[in-house]
């Protein structure tokens, strides 16, 4: 993360930047992301599964499923609960389809 920030990028792509971090370290990274965002001279793309953390630092939230954007809203227009419900619904749908496929065999 430090190497990326100090190279003065125009775009910063963070893939699960808080994975395997403790609360203290994760908080420091979120603070850094917020500071970079406030500077306004860098676009930040975060790939994450922790919706609470995503909502803390994001302006816009997208979900990608099967290579397509299936959800695109301003962070202020959605919530971690809405995102969680969407994912749970997808899991339930996949589980039901799998059960139907197994029953048909």
DAURRA-V203927 format. One line per field, one symbol per residue. burial: 1 if it has 24 or more other ideal C-beta (glycine too) atoms within 12 Angstrom, else 0. A space follows every 50 residues. Layout:
# DAURRA-V203927
burial=???
This chain:
# DAURRA-V203927
burial=10000000000101001100000001001101100110000001110101 10111011101010000000000010010000100000000000000000 00000
